[in-house]
Amino acid sequence: MFRLTALLPTRVLAASFAVAVAGWTAAAGAQDSLPCSARATAETIYLPAYSEVPSSDRGRVQFASTVLVHNVDPDTDLVLTRVSYHDASGAKVRDMLGEETPLAPFASFSAVVDVTDRSGGIGANFIIEWRAETASLSPIAEAVMLGSRGTQGFAIGTEGRTIRRTPAPCPQD
């Protein structure tokens, strides 16, 4: 998903955020009733991000990018094993995770690429890897980009896509 919107007054943003969180919470609850085959013990997630976007006047809008990983499984700890930032050519720019990081149920991880960092370009992305000791719901991986130009502010939100998955072993019926 790709959204580019002008920043709205704080009250409108807060109401929109509350609606979005309610939707995410409902979706996470719906996943809880999924069969074992819908769970995994490890995944690799591709998360698009943008450190800059061309504008209509041939300039560019610079963005700060925040990567967020939310453990939505109410019963299972996850371990983040990799969060890396890549440029538009696919080359790794830097590791965003110093060491493996555990995420308890409903815990989150975040890291920021500063607005002055232009190394990613328009096709920047994050690669996220996680594992769990037991079958787990997939985490939610998102990027939020904020930028401004003159008096106008911009926000972009993207969601990750699983590109590699180790399915959970399921008992035979």
C-alpha positions in Angstrom: 0.0 0.0 0.0 1.3 3.5 -0.8 -0.3 6.7 0.4 0.9 10.2 0.0 -1.2 12.8 1.9 -0.8 16.3 3.1 -0.6 16.5 6.9 -3.9 17.2 8.6 -4.7 19.0 11.8 -3.7 17.0 15.0 -7.3 16.1 15.9 -8.0 14.6 12.5 -4.8 12.7 12.6 -5.6 11.4 16.1 -9.0 10.2 15.0 -7.7 8.6 11.9 -5.0 6.8 13.9 -7.6 5.5 16.4 -9.7 4.1 13.5 -6.6 2.5 12.0 -5.5 1.0 15.3 -9.0 -0.4 15.8 -8.9 -2.0 12.3 -5.4 -3.5 12.9 -6.5 -4.8 16.3 -9.6 -6.5 14.7 -7.4 -8.0 12.0 -4.9 -9.3 14.5 -7.8 -10.9 16.5 -9.1 -12.5 13.3 -5.7 -14.0 12.7 -5.8 -15.7 16.2 -8.4 -18.1 14.9 -6.4 -19.1 11.9 -5.3 -22.7 11.5 -1.7 -23.8 12.3 -0.9 -23.7 8.6 -1.3 -19.9 8.6 1.4 -19.6 11.3 5.2 -19.6 10.8 8.4 -20.0 12.7 10.4 -17.6 10.6 9.9 -15.0 7.8 11.7 -12.5 5.7 9.7 -9.3 5.0 10.4 -6.7 2.3 9.3 -3.2 3.4 9.4 -0.4 0.8 10.5 3.1 2.0 11.3 6.4 0.4 14.0 8.8 1.5 12.9 11.2 -1.3 10.1 11.6 -3.9 10.2 13.7 -7.0 7.7 16.6 -6.9 5.8 18.3 -9.8 8.2 21.3 -9.9 11.2 19.0 -10.7 12.4 19.2 -7.2 12.4 16.5 -4.6 10.7 16.1 -1.2 13.0 14.6 1.4 11.6 12.1 4.0 12.6 10.8 7.3 11.7 7.0 7.4 10.7 5.1 10.5 10.6 1.3 10.3 8.1 -0.4 12.7 7.7 -4.1 13.5 4.8 -5.0 15.8 4.5 -8.5 17.4 0.7 -9.1 17.1 0.8 -12.6 18.5 -0.7 -12.6 22.1 1.1 -15.8 23.1 4.5 -16.0 21.4 7.8 -14.1 21.7 9.5 -13.3 18.4 13.2 -12.6 17.8 14.2 -10.0 15.2 17.4 -11.3 13.6 17.8 -8.7 10.9 16.6 -5.2 10.0 18.7 -3.8 7.2 18.3 -0.6 5.1 18.9 -0.9 1.3 19.1 1.7 -1.5 17.3 1.9 -4.8 19.8 -0.5 -6.4 19.3 -3.1 -3.7 22.7 -2.5 -2.1 22.7 -2.7 1.7 23.3 0.8 3.2 23.4 -0.2 6.9 22.1 -2.6 9.6 19.4 -1.1 11.7 19.6 -3.8 14.3 22.7 -4.0 16.5 22.0 -7.5 17.8 19.1 -10.0 17.8 16.2 -8.3 19.5 13.4 -10.2 21.3 9.8 -8.9 20.9 7.4 -10.0 23.6 3.7 -10.3 22.7 2.4 -6.9 21.6 5.9 -5.3 21.8 7.3 -3.2 18.9 10.6 -2.3 17.4 11.4 1.0 15.6 14.3 2.6 14.0 14.7 5.9 12.1 16.5 7.0 9.0 17.0 10.8 9.3 15.5 13.2 6.8 19.0 14.4 5.9 20.1 10.8 4.9 19.6 10.6 1.1 21.4 7.3 0.7 18.3 5.2 0.0 16.7 7.2 -2.8 13.2 6.8 -4.1 13.5 3.0 -4.1 14.8 2.5 -0.6 13.6 -0.5 1.4 14.1 -2.5 4.6 14.6 -6.2 4.9 13.3 -7.7 8.1 13.9 -11.2 9.3 12.4 -12.8 12.4 12.1 -16.2 14.0 10.1 -17.9 16.8 10.6 -21.1 18.8 6.9 -22.0 18.3 4.2 -21.3 15.6 3.5 -17.6 15.5 1.3 -15.1 13.8 3.3 -12.9 11.4 4.3 -9.5 12.8 3.0 -6.3 11.2 5.9 -4.4 9.4 5.3 -0.8 8.4 7.3 2.2 7.3 6.1 5.7 8.0 7.8 8.5 6.1 7.4 12.2 7.0 8.7 15.2 5.0 8.0 18.8 4.3 8.6 21.4 1.6 7.9 25.0 2.4 4.8 25.1 4.5 3.4 21.8 3.2 3.9 18.5 5.0 3.7 15.0 3.6 3.3 11.6 5.0 3.6 8.2 3.4 2.8 4.8 4.9 3.8 1.4 3.5 3.2 -2.2 4.6 5.7 -5.1 4.3 5.3 -8.1 2.2 6.5 -11.6 3.2 9.1 -12.8 0.6 10.3 -16.0 2.4 8.5 -18.1 5.0 9.2 -21.1 7.1 5.7 -22.6 7.8 5.0 -23.9 11.3 5.0 -27.7 11.7 1.3 -28.7 12.1 0.0 -31.8 13.9 -1.7 -34.3 11.6 -5.4 -34.6 12.1 
